[in-house]
Amino acid sequence: MRWADALSTAPDLGQAVAACSAALGEAPEGGFDLLCAFVSPAHEDADDLLPAIHTLRRRHLVLVASTRELALGRLRDQRISDHRAALEVAAAHRYLAARRQAHAAVLGAGALILDVEPPALPLALVARYLDIKRAGRL
């Protein structure tokens, strides 16, 4: 079974990781494969992601690509002109703090993280891959 087929048929993240690990097999002699996981921006998903990272780290270098919503920066930086704007600014700060905490947990689990806005993702992925190769981590 191809790894993409394994992932597309798994009903949850834990089963997807098990299927992906089985389909990918062992890492190459003397090194790691790079496995990139694209996750939704919801920091609530970090609790599901951490066990997956622990499993995958046994054989792979894991890079979690998390896209940051474009609107968050605008909400966080908007001028507070009324009660609604104050609530929006506070909510954006709280959400971003929760994202930072979730990203710290991902880093603590041994994965690399890439946190960028969607338009920057392709170039950032290539740059990170080249950095990893240059550092001899693959």
Residue, then its C-alpha position, 0 to 999 in steps of 0.5 A: m500500500r502506498w503511504a498516500d493511500a494509507l493516509s487517505t483511508a485512515p479515520d483518525l490521526g493515530q491510525a494515519v500515523a500507524a498506516c504511514s509508518a508501516a507504508l514508509g518502512e525504515a529510514p534510510e541507512g544512517g539517516f532519517d527521512l523527512l516527513c512533513a505534516f500539514v496541520s490545520p491552524a487550530h491549536e486544539d489539535a496539538d494534543d492529537l498531534l503530539p503522540a503522532i510526533h512521538t511515533l514518527r520521530r522513531r524513524h523520521l525527521v518530522l516537520v509540522a507545517s502550520t499555516r497562520e491565518l492572515a486575519l489574525g495579524r489584522l485583528r491583533d493590530q487593529r485600533i481599539s475604537d469600541h467594545r467589539a474591537a477590544l474583544e477582537v483584539a483580546a481574542a486574537h492575542r489569546y488565540l495567538a498565545a495558545r498557538r505559541q504554546a501548542h508550537a512549543a509543545v510540538l518543538g518539545a516533542g522533537a519535531l520541527i515547526l514551520d509557522v507561516e501565512p498560507p501565501a508564504l508556505p511553498l517558499a518557506l517549505v523549500a527553504r526549510y528543506l534546504d536548511i535541513k539538507r545543508a545541516g546534514r540532518l537527512 
